[in-house]
């Protein structure tokens, strides 16, 4: 049986593979310290689960509109107006099966074969694969610790060509945890306006910020950039709803309609009763979000301090999300070999940076308990010291 050529062009998810291997080892009774998962370890807040349960009891179990329940689209629009300064209405919103699905729908709706999409590296590993599936070309712009792993306006300007369709902005970032400052966002916005291209702002980690870092949604900076902005977001990270598969895309109506048409012929509506949990998440107290953020802040401080005390490793302090992205080059190992050996020898699971376009780094998630962090850091230090 001959598969479609596009399948061979896409790389399987390394993050999912390593997370699965770590889970398999745990199932065999092996004591694994896993820093691989990109999901909060907290349960979904009770009031959100209760809202979904109530919807089930009220028989909200049938097909719904492909673009999402009207009440949820309205709640998202109100959230974007209030929290992000984005003047969207419900018709500017598409509810999707997770944040990843919102990005996939957008890229399929926008990108033709030969179109270029600018992606700063390190990047979330699915961005370029989605572009490949749409027949486009990913233009990878490499950054490093000297700029906080953030693309500069000069780099963006240099990467733009007549074929450029879209720029992907992710702040707070996966995998680095870095957050663009308001000044940096303004400078990038001006380049986008001058070049008359589109930007998708992936804001899935917007609620997880530290040390006074400020999240600025690029579309809020004026009418010209607003007209060129798409927003991808969801409920997975901020509300610990990863398994609920609830995300959304917001932007100009014509693009949202196109993405909705694609969704209508692929997945159709998102799980109906789950959407009522999302409404509760947005319209209820945000205290649960803050409680989780504070826990992440404590874990970040411990892991960051321990990591940078290990000879041979160096890592800038992240401003958001729940990841650290240390440089491992002084160990003499590239990222995949580093991760495989670390898991085999010390039973610690981390993600190789090659998956994010940075082979001299690895990603550690501190979305786990403090005991695991302490034990895992001890094991990581032992592993690194044996190699330098």
SENULUM-491555 format. One line per 8 residues: number of its first residue (from 1); for each residue x, y, z of N, C-alpha, C. Coordinates in steps of 0.001 Angstrom, whole numbers, plus 500000, padded with zeros to 6 digits. Layout:
NUM = X Y Z X Y Z X Y Z; ...
END
This chain:
1 = 500850 498809 500000 500000 500000 500000 500886 501241 500000; 500642 502141 499060 501451 503347 498949 500744 504510 499626; 501426 505105 500604 500853 506240 501322 501077 507533 500542; 500310 508549 500877 500487 509863 500268 501880 510398 500589; 502474 511085 499632 503840 511588 499786 503962 512527 500982; 502889 513251 501318 502970 514226 502410 503291 513558 503745; 502924 512279 503887 503163 511585 505154 504660 511466 505430; 505419 511155 504399 506866 510971 504573 507586 512282 504823
9 = 506928 513407 504567 507554 514708 504759 507392 515222 506189; 506574 514540 506988 506269 514995 508338 506991 514126 509357; 507603 514763 510345 508336 514055 511394 507404 513735 512556; 507366 512482 513002 506541 512160 514178 506971 512984 515384; 506036 513255 516282 506307 514092 517444 507284 513420 518401; 508471 514025 518575 509462 513498 519506 508985 513661 520941; 508297 514764 521226 507829 514994 522588 506856 513911 523023; 505932 513565 522141 504966 512522 522480 505650 511168 522613
17 = 506657 510910 521776 507364 509632 521817 508116 509455 523129; 508809 510496 523581 509569 510384 524829 508631 510313 526027; 507566 511096 525996 506587 511036 527082 505977 509634 527168; 505707 509038 526015 505136 507685 525997 506126 506659 526530; 507411 506824 526184 508438 505902 526674 508573 506005 528191; 508536 507233 528707 508629 507426 530155 507440 506795 530871; 506243 506949 530302 505048 506353 530895 505128 504832 530872; 505670 504290 529791 505827 502846 529675 506775 502305 530740
25 = 507878 503035 530971 508832 502627 532004 508191 502689 533389; 507393 503725 533628 506697 503839 534907 505737 502672 535108; 505058 502285 534028 504109 501174 534099 504808 499868 534443; 506092 499781 534114 506881 498588 534422 507449 498636 535838; 507120 499693 536562 507581 499816 537942 508883 500562 538110; 509393 501160 537040 510650 501901 537100 510380 503304 537631; 511222 503773 538524 511072 505094 539129 511610 506153 538164; 510737 506736 537369 511120 507724 536363 510738 509119 536835
33 = 511669 510045 536704 511368 511459 536933 511133 512093 535564; 509903 512394 535269 509576 512899 533932 509397 514404 533933; 510218 515072 533126 510092 516503 532877 509711 516740 531415; 509003 515766 530854 508728 515807 529417 507380 516404 529066; 506391 516235 529927 505026 516587 529547 504794 518089 529524; 504122 518538 528483 503759 519939 528384 502354 520185 528886; 502040 519643 530058 500705 519854 530606 500775 519994 532119; 499913 520842 532692 499878 520993 534149 499543 519660 534813
41 = 500097 519444 535997 499823 518204 536730 498612 518344 537647; 497957 519499 537625 496773 519721 538455 495525 519146 537780; 494534 518806 538596 493247 518418 538050 492538 519669 537522; 491636 519464 536565 490793 520576 536120 489973 521093 537304; 489897 522411 537507 489131 522957 538632 487709 522404 538695; 487225 522195 539922 485955 521500 540149 484770 522195 539492; 484751 523537 539523 483587 524231 538969 483492 524075 537457; 484622 523871 536804 484619 523652 535354 484074 522258 535045
49 = 484529 521277 535807 484003 519915 535626 482506 519863 535929; 482085 520601 536955 480672 520609 537328 479814 521191 536211; 480312 522215 535535 479550 522816 534439 479375 521840 533281; 480423 521072 532988 480311 520067 531930 479362 518945 532346; 479420 518540 533615 478521 517500 534118 477068 517967 534054; 476841 519226 534390 475495 519792 534322 474987 519784 532885; 475873 520117 531945 475486 520095 530540 475106 518680 530094; 475822 517689 530598 475469 516296 530308 474086 515963 530864
57 = 473852 516366 532092 472555 516105 532720 471419 516791 531965; 471742 517907 531327 470731 518647 530567 470668 518199 529109; 471298 517057 528829 471236 516422 527496 471857 517272 526387; 472893 518036 526743 473624 518789 525711 474672 517846 525104; 474163 516867 524391 474994 515780 523872 474846 515608 522363; 474229 516559 521693 473972 516441 520259 474978 517263 519456; 474887 517115 518131 475704 517965 517270 475427 519427 517566; 476480 520228 517438 476329 521671 517589 476871 522375 516363
65 = 476826 523702 516331 477387 524444 515201 478873 524129 515029; 479297 523985 513797 480696 523632 513532 481664 524652 514110; 481262 525915 514152 482147 526976 514634 482148 527104 516150; 481284 526354 516831 481251 526402 518288 479903 526851 518827; 479655 526509 520080 478418 526943 520734 478382 528479 520793; 477251 529085 520436 477176 530550 520441 477581 531167 521782; 477188 530536 522893 477541 531067 524199 479025 531080 524450; 479735 530064 523954 481179 530025 524140 481873 531015 523213
73 = 481433 531130 521989 482033 532105 521065 481885 533520 521622; 480734 533799 522212 480514 535116 522803 481402 535319 524026; 481523 534287 524856 482362 534393 526052 483826 534617 525681; 484285 533956 524631 485670 534138 524170 485870 535556 523641; 484900 536037 522860 484997 537400 522329 485072 538417 523463; 484254 538228 524484 484277 539139 525626 485602 539068 526368; 486140 537861 526492 487452 537699 527141 488537 538439 526357; 488515 538311 525036 489527 538954 524208 489410 540477 524279
81 = 488182 540981 524378 487983 542424 524528 488520 542906 525876; 488138 542197 526937 488467 542629 528297 489937 542422 528646; 490457 541231 528374 491811 540884 528813 492895 541323 527847; 492575 541352 526558 493613 541536 525552 493473 542798 524711; 492391 543548 524907 492219 544781 524145 491964 544546 522674; 491320 543419 522345 491052 543040 520960 489555 543141 520694; 489171 543976 519763 487759 544260 519524 487126 543208 518609; 487062 541982 519104 486427 540902 518362 484994 540703 518828
89 = 484149 540266 517890 482796 539843 518194 482738 538324 518053; 481625 537735 518400 481531 536268 518373 481781 535704 516985; 481387 536442 515931 481605 535930 514563 483078 535924 514175; 483919 536575 514973 485364 536563 514738 486059 535386 515421; 485277 534472 516023 485832 533390 516835 485406 532029 516291; 486363 531106 516213 486109 529712 515874 486592 528835 517021; 485711 528012 517566 486082 527077 518634 486625 525809 517982; 487789 525358 518443 488480 524241 517791 488819 523128 518779
97 = 489231 522004 518249 489606 520851 519070 491030 521019 519588; 491194 521966 520487 492500 522275 521048 493169 523419 520307; 494168 524022 520961 494902 525102 520334 495624 524666 519077; 496141 523447 519078 496842 522920 517901 495931 522902 516675; 494683 522506 516901 493722 522439 515800 493432 523821 515238; 493421 524841 516081 493181 526202 515588 494287 526619 514624; 495517 526271 514959 496654 526608 514097 496616 525820 512792; 496263 524548 512887 496188 523722 511680 495114 524254 510732
105 = 493931 524545 511272 492860 525094 510439 493309 526380 509758; 493973 527242 510517 494427 528521 509970 495421 528319 508838; 496420 527481 509064 497469 527296 508063 496912 526654 506803; 496023 525693 506941 495397 525079 505762 494539 526106 505019; 493893 526991 505755 493043 528007 505128 493853 529086 504416; 495082 529360 504883 495865 530480 504362 496962 530102 503371; 497630 528989 503624 498903 528718 502949 498706 527867 501695; 499147 528404 500575 499177 527681 499309 500569 527096 499090
113 = 500694 526084 498220 502021 525567 497896 502956 526692 497438; 504120 526727 498047 505104 527758 497715 505072 528971 498617; 503972 529164 499345 503915 530281 500293 504914 530054 501429; 505468 531147 501941 506448 531067 503014 505851 531507 504348; 506213 530772 505384 505792 531088 506745 507051 531251 507593; 507206 532401 508216 508398 532683 509018 508178 532182 510433; 509107 531329 510902 509003 530708 512217 510320 530905 512965; 510328 531666 514061 511555 531792 514855 511880 530466 515558
121 = 513160 530138 515612 513625 528961 516341 514390 529419 517570; 514202 528754 518718 513437 527542 518948 511928 527774 518775; 511255 526746 518221 509835 526836 517929 509113 525626 518499; 507818 525775 518678 507015 524602 519023 507032 523674 517826; 507308 522405 518071 507679 521499 516998 506625 521294 515924; 505347 521563 516196 504309 521306 515193 504163 522419 514164; 504679 523608 514433 504521 524702 513469 505020 524328 512069; 506285 523957 511920 506762 523672 510563 506093 522459 509935
129 = 505696 521478 510742 505045 520294 510184 503679 520653 509593; 502970 521559 510241 501689 522018 509695 501886 522741 508363; 502914 523560 508293 503212 524275 507051 503532 523284 505942; 504306 522262 506272 504640 521227 505293 503390 520537 504775; 502482 520182 505672 501251 519513 505272 500401 520385 504346; 500501 521694 504491 499757 522608 503626 500473 522884 502309; 501694 522347 502162 502452 522562 500931 503281 523825 500942; 503352 524488 502096 504129 525718 502191 505574 525458 502556
137 = 506318 526549 502703 507740 526471 503054 507960 527219 504367; 508548 526529 505336 508896 527164 506605 510241 527872 506464; 510260 529140 506788 511502 529913 506815 511901 530047 508285; 512887 529268 508679 513303 529213 510085 514349 530288 510368; 514060 531120 511345 514990 532179 511751 515540 531812 513126; 516838 531529 513185 517438 531037 514425 517758 532194 515375; 517445 531965 516652 517767 532915 517711 518621 532204 518749; 519163 532962 519692 519982 532337 520729 519797 533062 522054
145 = 520540 532634 523045 520382 533175 524394 520719 534655 524473; 521523 535165 523549 521932 536575 523605 520752 537519 523418; 519710 537062 522731 518494 537868 522548 517317 537265 523321; 517638 536384 524277 516572 535724 525022 515771 534774 524160; 516408 534226 523129 515730 533329 522194 514508 533992 521559; 514636 535294 521270 513544 536030 520648 514020 536636 519332; 513176 536603 518323 513512 537171 517021 513554 538694 517130; 514497 539303 516448 514594 540762 516447 513856 541322 515229
153 = 513482 542590 515279 512835 543198 514104 513717 543110 512862; 515021 543251 513057 515945 543178 511923 515935 541781 511297; 515919 540761 512140 515865 539393 511623 514561 539132 510868; 513460 539607 511422 512170 539412 510762 512145 540116 509413; 512602 541349 509381 512602 542117 508140 513433 541426 507066; 514579 540897 507468 515479 540231 506515 514866 538945 505965; 514029 538282 506763 513452 536999 506349 512268 537141 505410; 511677 538324 505350 510478 538532 504534 510836 538624 503055
161 = 510068 537896 502239 510213 537920 500785 508832 538144 500169; 508759 538310 498845 507438 538441 498204 506543 537216 498402; 507122 536091 498802 506326 534880 499009 505837 534722 500452; 506253 535617 501327 505872 535501 502735 504373 535724 502912; 503706 534779 503567 502274 534887 503850 502009 535150 505331; 502839 534535 506194 502492 534519 507610 503752 534487 508478; 503671 535164 509615 504710 535112 510643 504096 534500 511893; 504791 533548 512510 504305 532872 513715 505000 533457 514937
169 = 504209 534017 515839 504713 534613 517075 504175 533817 518250; 505058 533405 519158 504651 532613 520323 505242 533236 521581; 504378 533843 522391 504812 534496 523626 503675 534436 524641; 503958 533876 525835 505161 533164 526286 505465 531947 525405; 506738 531621 525343 507213 530645 524370 507284 529220 524897; 506914 528307 524047 507274 526897 524177 508275 526628 523063; 509553 526349 523377 510034 525682 524579 510810 526557 525577; 511027 527839 525281 511999 528594 526082 511400 529277 527303
177 = 510094 529530 527303 509477 530259 528396 509697 531758 528324; 510320 532242 527259 510597 533671 527152 509352 534452 526726; 509279 535711 527181 508148 536573 526894 508663 537846 526220; 508061 538211 525108 508437 539445 524428 507930 540649 525233; 508766 541652 525371 508378 542865 526082 507434 543689 525203; 506689 544630 525799 505832 545497 524981 506599 546218 523881; 507809 546663 524190 508615 547364 523186 508995 546440 522037; 509337 545196 522364 509695 544232 521323 508495 543893 520448
185 = 507321 543756 521066 506109 543476 520303 505786 544639 519356; 505913 545860 519838 505638 547042 519009 506567 547098 517803; 507842 546784 518013 508808 546833 516918 508507 545769 515864; 508122 544574 516313 507758 543515 515360 506481 543891 514602; 505537 544498 515301 504288 544902 514657 504550 545875 513509; 505477 546786 513710 505761 547757 512659 506329 547087 511414; 507187 546090 511600 507740 545354 510463 506620 544629 509713; 505700 544029 510455 504577 543305 509851 503695 544241 509046
193 = 503414 545416 509608 502591 546412 508905 503285 546884 507639; 504559 547203 507752 505312 547709 506599 505365 546689 505465; 505468 545402 505820 505574 544347 504805 504209 543855 504346; 503160 544253 505051 501789 543848 504732 501651 542316 504694; 502097 541679 505782 501916 540236 505932 500995 539989 507124; 500650 538726 507345 499815 538342 508468 500667 537768 509589; 500157 537864 510817 500826 537255 511970 499800 536444 512736; 500195 535249 513153 499381 534494 514103 500111 534505 515434
201 = 499413 534957 516463 499983 535048 517805 499463 533877 518628; 500365 532954 518934 500018 531781 519746 500158 532191 521206; 499017 532328 521898 498993 532879 523248 498515 531869 524283; 498770 530592 524021 498252 529521 524875 498787 529603 526312; 499962 530232 526507 500552 530327 527850 500386 531727 528463; 499473 532529 527952 499385 533933 528360 499136 534129 529850; 498509 533174 530510 498163 533333 531925 499280 532912 532866; 500368 532350 532304 501439 531833 533148 502667 532732 532989
209 = 502743 533745 533856 503782 534762 533790 504418 534945 535159; 505680 535425 535173 506416 535581 536432 507146 536918 536488; 507488 537316 537717 508367 538467 537973 507904 539740 537267; 506598 539938 537188 506092 541169 536596 506073 541196 535086; 506375 540085 534444 506317 540041 532980 504894 540348 532522; 504794 541049 531400 503502 541498 530891 503227 540861 529537; 502030 540290 529396 501647 539740 528103 500922 540811 527292; 501442 541100 526106 500820 542050 525190 500385 541299 523946
217 = 499105 541378 523634 498612 540766 522402 498881 541729 521255; 499609 541273 520263 500119 542163 519221 499006 542898 518481; 497846 542276 518363 496745 542916 517645 496136 544093 518363; 496503 544286 519628 495929 545381 520421 496639 546709 520201; 497681 546720 519373 498534 547895 519257 498072 548906 518217; 496932 548665 517600 496430 549630 516622 495656 548948 515508; 494916 549738 514746 494032 549194 513713 494792 548456 512618; 495967 548973 512250 496698 548359 511138 497196 546953 511492
225 = 497739 546781 512682 498228 545450 513059 497049 544540 513427; 495998 545105 513997 494808 544314 514330 494250 543637 513075; 494224 544361 511967 493681 543817 510720 494525 542680 510161; 495779 542573 510612 496697 541555 510094 496961 540435 511101; 496211 540420 512207 496487 539505 513312 495461 538395 513427; 495959 537191 513693 495143 536048 514103 495589 535651 515503; 494657 535227 516341 494965 534792 517699 494657 533307 517826; 495635 532542 518283 495427 531134 518629 495571 531000 520138
233 = 494581 530362 520760 494629 530203 522200 493777 529000 522582; 493686 528742 523876 492896 527603 524324 492855 527530 525835; 492328 526436 526333 492063 526272 527758 493006 525279 528432; 493875 524651 527661 494673 523541 528165 495627 523936 529279; 496402 524990 529066 497500 525310 529976 497037 526123 531185; 496296 527181 530952 495885 528056 532037 494879 527438 532986; 494014 526557 532447 492954 525961 533265 493158 524460 533498; 494311 523936 533102 494607 522510 533247 493501 521661 532623
241 = 493237 521928 531349 492179 521237 530605 492748 520574 529351; 493932 520004 529469 494600 519456 528285 493775 518385 527575; 493176 517487 528323 492415 516399 527703 491053 516802 527187; 490624 517999 527486 489310 518471 527035 489317 518819 525553; 490478 519130 525006 490646 519509 523606 489756 520684 523232; 490044 521821 523838 489281 523042 523614 490226 524201 523313; 490154 524700 522112 490953 525850 521719 490119 526803 520905; 490749 527872 520430 490003 528786 519566 490939 529604 518699
249 = 490381 530056 517593 491051 530946 516662 490205 532202 516557; 490857 533359 516571 490137 534621 516417 490849 535479 515387; 490083 536214 514597 490684 537045 513575 489654 537617 512623; 490107 538141 511485 489197 538699 510487 488132 537683 510068; 486914 538171 509863 485781 537281 509624 485998 536370 508425; 486581 536889 507341 486734 536059 506145 487665 534870 506398; 488688 535066 507225 489595 533967 507546 488917 532981 508487; 488175 533485 509465 487462 532614 510394 486428 531777 509648
257 = 485729 532363 508693 484756 531609 507895 485440 530500 507102; 486595 530811 506535 487328 529809 505760 487793 528664 506659; 488337 528993 507833 488783 527959 508768 487607 527139 509282; 486454 527798 509460 485247 527097 509905 484758 526119 508847; 484866 526508 507585 484484 525607 506491 485353 524359 506498; 486648 524550 506691 487563 523402 506767 487200 522507 507936; 486929 523118 509090 486554 522339 510258 485238 521599 510035; 484324 522226 509321 483035 521602 509058 483141 520338 508234
265 = 484207 520234 507442 484398 519043 506608 485458 518093 507164; 485937 518387 508379 486921 517486 508991 486406 516958 510322; 486379 517793 511330 485936 517338 512658 484521 517767 513007; 484006 518793 512313 482740 519421 512694 482872 520023 514091; 481805 519987 514901 481849 520721 516166 482732 520061 517211; 483252 520876 518111 483961 520396 519295 482927 519758 520229; 483365 518802 521048 482492 518122 522003 481540 519126 522679; 480262 518899 522505 479258 519886 522912 479283 520188 524406
273 = 479185 519157 525240 479089 519428 526684 480395 519972 527253; 481530 519633 526630 482806 520179 527096 482852 521695 526937; 482175 522214 525930 482192 523652 525690 481546 524429 526840; 480620 523787 527537 479998 524458 528676 480976 524544 529858; 481895 523602 529943 482973 523725 530917 483860 524909 530592; 484104 525140 529300 484929 526277 528888 484250 527604 529193; 482936 527654 529025 482203 528871 529377 482379 529175 530863; 482269 528136 531697 482464 528318 533144 483881 528781 533445
281 = 484862 528248 532725 486254 528655 532946 486418 530159 532732; 485807 530684 531691 485966 532096 531357 485133 533014 532243; 483959 532555 532620 483016 533456 533290 483035 533350 534812; 483778 532410 535355 483857 532247 536806 485127 532918 537343; 485333 532819 538645 486528 533373 539270 487793 532785 538645; 488806 533626 538513 490095 533199 537955 491092 532836 539060; 490596 532662 540271 491466 532339 541396 492208 531030 541174; 491549 530055 540534 492184 528757 540282 493393 528909 539370
289 = 493303 529810 538415 494418 530064 537502 495603 530636 538274; 495326 531566 539166 496381 532201 539946 497030 531209 540908; 496241 530322 541491 496802 529313 542402 497794 528416 541668; 497439 527999 540466 498350 527159 539685 499583 527950 539272; 499400 529197 538891 500541 530027 538488 501530 530182 539638; 501023 530398 540834 501905 530540 541989 502683 529261 542263; 502040 528122 542080 502742 526848 542263 503846 526685 541217; 503539 527052 539976 504551 526991 538925 505719 527920 539249
297 = 505415 529090 539784 506468 530058 540105 507458 529482 541118; 506956 528798 542135 507825 528187 543146 508683 527085 542522; 508075 526268 541697 508809 525172 541058 509875 525720 540103; 509510 526752 539392 510457 527386 538468 511692 527864 539204; 511490 528486 540338 512604 529025 541097 513555 527914 541544; 512987 526814 542022 513801 525690 542494 514557 525038 541344; 513842 524739 540246 514498 524061 539129 515535 524953 538471; 515239 526227 538319 516176 527154 537696 517475 527249 538502
305 = 517336 527382 539819 518515 527488 540683 519349 526222 540626; 518691 525075 540699 519420 523801 540658 520099 523596 539305; 519389 523910 538245 519906 523682 536898 521161 524501 536641; 521131 525768 537022 522275 526628 536760 523426 526414 537730; 523210 525585 538746 524313 525228 539645 525083 524017 539129; 524586 523389 538087 525248 522202 537529 526318 522647 536537; 527575 522329 536784 528641 522720 535856 528373 522158 534456; 528513 523023 533449 528311 522569 532081 526950 522910 531514
313 = 526016 523305 532373 524691 523686 531889 524478 525184 532122; 523769 525827 531216 523431 527236 531387 522043 527474 530812; 521297 528343 531483 519910 528558 531079 519450 529940 531506; 518918 530749 530572 518328 532030 530971 517040 531795 531742; 516679 532732 532597 515486 532572 533420 514234 532861 532595; 513304 531934 532537 512100 532156 531739 511135 533122 532415; 510379 533845 531598 509412 534814 532107 507992 534259 532142; 507786 533095 531509 506440 532541 531436 506453 531070 531088
321 = 505245 530516 530889 505043 529090 530599 505577 528245 531755; 505910 526966 531511 506477 526138 532579 507607 525257 532058; 508530 525915 531328 509670 525208 530750 510988 525921 531046; 512061 525123 531095 513427 525619 531063 514098 525009 529840; 515005 525780 529227 515608 525345 527964 517123 525516 528024; 517791 524681 528832 519228 524853 529034 520071 524447 527828; 521217 525086 527731 522240 524752 526736 523083 523602 527298; 523203 522514 526534 523939 521323 526979 525226 521118 526198
329 = 525620 522093 525377 526730 521889 524444 528037 521519 525134; 528250 521966 526371 529508 521665 527059 529627 520191 527452; 528536 519443 527371 528616 518002 527652 529185 517231 526473; 529256 517880 525305 529734 517199 524105 528679 516343 523436; 527464 516378 523934 526372 515569 523374 525379 516455 522644; 524819 515930 521566 523680 516569 520942 522421 516125 521683; 521331 516825 521424 520170 516714 522313 519522 515328 522353; 519383 514659 521220 518710 513359 521225 519524 512311 521974
337 = 520840 512309 521752 521701 511373 522471 521683 511685 523966; 521735 512962 524310 521678 513384 525706 520424 512829 526371; 519284 513009 525715 518003 512590 526312 517893 511080 526433; 518342 510370 525411 518268 508910 525458 519159 508339 526557; 520364 508880 526689 521283 508403 527726 520785 508769 529127; 520251 509975 529260 519745 510416 530557 518584 509529 531019; 517719 509166 530097 516593 508305 530458 517070 506896 530789; 518027 506390 530009 518514 505023 530226 519350 504899 531498
345 = 520190 505901 531767 521130 505797 532881 520574 506329 534208; 519761 507374 534128 519289 508019 535365 517764 508058 535479; 517080 507521 534482 515615 507466 534489 514995 508863 534649; 515544 509811 533897 514998 511164 533844 514610 511456 532400; 513363 511880 532200 512861 512136 530850 512793 513635 530580; 513537 514085 529571 513468 515465 529091 513352 515400 527567; 513064 516534 526936 512802 516554 525497 514002 517131 524741; 514465 516459 523685 515615 516967 522925 515279 518245 522168
353 = 516196 519184 522220 515988 520463 521556 515930 520374 520047; 516449 519306 519470 516393 519167 518017 514955 519210 517533; 514019 518768 518351 512607 518810 517978 512106 520242 517830; 512797 521182 518498 512403 522589 518479 513347 523432 517625; 514226 522767 516871 515167 523479 516016 516392 523979 516730; 516744 523364 517882 517899 523809 518670 518582 522584 519267; 519532 522004 518532 520108 520713 518906 521091 520784 520070; 521446 521990 520505 522352 522137 521659 521601 522363 522964
361 = 520291 522187 522925 519463 522424 524107 518551 521235 524376; 518009 521206 525589 516938 520271 525927 515854 521049 526667; 514632 520511 526628 513531 521171 527329 513112 520372 528550; 513016 521078 529674 512508 520478 530909 511221 521186 531299; 510204 520414 531628 508956 520974 532127 508925 520870 533644; 508573 521968 534306 508405 521908 535762 506923 521851 536144; 506109 521317 535224 504700 521073 535529 504573 519712 536221; 505283 519593 537327 505273 518365 538111 505523 518735 539580
369 = 505448 517755 540459 505549 518064 541884 506995 518358 542305; 507127 519016 543447 508435 519461 543920 509355 518293 544250; 508799 517211 544780 509634 516050 545113 510287 515476 543868; 509524 515411 542768 510077 514914 541506 511149 515853 540984; 510925 517152 541144 511918 518128 540697 513229 517952 541449; 513168 517834 542769 514381 517689 543580 515137 516407 543226; 514406 515310 543135 515039 514027 542826 515592 514021 541403; 514828 514563 540472 515268 514589 539085 516490 515458 538880
377 = 516562 516582 539595 517731 517456 539481 518984 516779 540041; 518824 516009 541120 519957 515234 541654 520483 514271 540599; 519569 513593 539934 519961 512612 538918 520575 513295 537699; 519998 514428 537297 520541 515160 536157 521953 515641 536452; 522177 516152 537644 523513 516618 538016 524520 515473 537978; 524136 514329 538478 525023 513160 538455 525371 512784 537023; 524381 512818 536144 524587 512470 534733 525542 513448 534065; 525325 514751 534256 526143 515762 533586 527569 515756 534122
385 = 527723 515629 535435 529073 515607 536017 529906 514443 535517; 529255 513368 535140 529989 512203 534628 530517 512424 533208; 530118 513558 532592 530475 513773 531205 531261 515056 530942; 531611 515769 532015 532400 516982 531788 533640 516968 532682
END
